Amino acid sequence: MVKERDTQYLLLTPGPLTTTRTVREAMMQEYSTWDVDYNDIVESIRTSLVRLAVRDDVNLSSCTAVLMPGSGTFAVESVVGSVIPPDGKILVLNNGAYGARISTISRMLGIETIELSQLETELTNLNQVEQMLIEDTTISHIAMVHCETTTGMLNPAEAVGEIVRRLGRIYILDAMSSFGGIPISMESTGAHYLISSANKCVQGVPGFGFVIADRAELEATKGLARSHSLDLYDQWREMEAKGGKWRFTSPTHVVNAFACALDELDAEGGVQARHNRYLSNQKSLVEGMRSLGFKTLINDEFQSPIITSFHYPDLEGFDFQNFYDALKGRGFVIYPGKVSNANCFRIGTIGDVYKEDVLELLNKIEEIVGGLKER
Ligand SMILES: *Cc1c(COP(=O)(O)O)cnc(C)c1O
């Protein structure tokens, strides 16, 4: 049974994504940023995020969570700009647009930046990461993207974390599109700063990002921020000292929707259950698309269940915009491609989306490309 919907179409995009009606309804409440009711919600979110990110209860007190207004990029920028000392140097592992964005941010902030730059379809070279860290002892921080949403590739966050920890550096992990949908933890990845946002796998609506941090590391970053509004330490101190207060106006409606989304994640059975649903969505999608003649961009071995890139089909008359519009008219919004060297489009399999929806999507795609073939 396909779930009854009350929106104009399903978003098969990795954020904003399709949310439940109950998450959207949570935005009907009004809150004052100064009121204890609201601050309690913020505190419960911070506690839940730490619980989601920490595997072993004994480590709960060594981690903390900070919420930061804006889209996910603002949270990335707040970490990069707030935790690296003036004489620090960051190594960015870049195999896609989100990795490249981290370099852009750090360079613009005047931080010494080097990259291990690889093809978008190429998995991070672990030997090279290790070599670079051994040879250049001035590298203080390493940043990598877990699920590179550009392609859908799942990068080896755990293996890189092992190297970074062994060689005594600080690890910033952009787990934006994976946290909540793929089981990872502060322990398994070794991340000192793990970044995600409200509108990805937790299935909230857009408006803020969050950082789960190693408490001792964050405590040591006082005064390092290169921006006032994105000062991670300052925002954290305010939340800690004032029981869930933000420094400036916070997206109250979005925050309440996020609290509801966290409850729904729990009700679904937690991250493992959600991961299984995304895996099943993605498996159905790829099987169906392959049977229609589409080819995936990424090797199956590195493919995430979050989003999948498909090559344009080798069909006469195929035009992405027409394809997009035809699908949208049939109730599904997909994503254009983002890789530099291939014509692709992307389909997300996260959000309040189920296997039945994917099968329905495949029917519509068959209808559209079948029409193309017959011309
Ligand atoms: C979504 C996303 C971001 C943040 O993008 P915004 O548009 O700023 O929300 C960063 N990194 C990755 C890997 C993402 O998927």
The ligand as an SDF file (V2000), in Angstrom:
LIG
                    3D

 15 15  0  0  0  0  0  0  0  0999 V2000
   23.3810   18.6790    2.7430 C   0  0  0  0  0  0  0  0  0  0  0  0
   24.8270   18.5910    2.9400 C   0  0  0  0  0  0  0  0  0  0  0  0
   25.5680   19.6680    3.4630 C   0  0  0  0  0  0  0  0  0  0  0  0
   24.9460   20.9820    3.8260 C   0  0  0  0  0  0  0  0  0  0  0  0
   24.2780   21.5590    2.7750 O   0  0  0  0  0  0  0  0  0  0  0  0
   23.2760   22.7560    3.0510 P   0  0  0  0  0  0  0  0  0  0  0  0
   22.7160   23.0260    1.6930 O   0  0  0  0  0  0  0  0  0  0  0  0
   24.0450   23.8830    3.5860 O   0  0  0  0  0  0  0  0  0  0  0  0
   22.2670   22.2540    4.0380 O   0  0  0  0  0  0  0  0  0  0  0  0
   26.9140   19.4940    3.7050 C   0  0  0  0  0  0  0  0  0  0  0  0
   27.5190   18.3300    3.4370 N   0  0  0  0  0  0  0  0  0  0  0  0
   26.8460   17.2760    2.9270 C   0  0  0  0  0  0  0  0  0  0  0  0
   27.5890   16.0070    2.6650 C   0  0  0  0  0  0  0  0  0  0  0  0
   25.4870   17.3710    2.6560 C   0  0  0  0  0  0  0  0  0  0  0  0
   24.8230   16.3230    2.1520 O   0  0  0  0  0  0  0  0  0  0  0  0
  1  2  1  0
  2  3  1  0
  2 14  2  0
  3  4  1  0
  3 10  2  0
  4  5  1  0
  5  6  1  0
  6  7  2  0
  6  8  1  0
  6  9  1  0
 10 11  1  0
 11 12  2  0
 12 13  1  0
 12 14  1  0
 14 15  1  0
M  END
$$$$
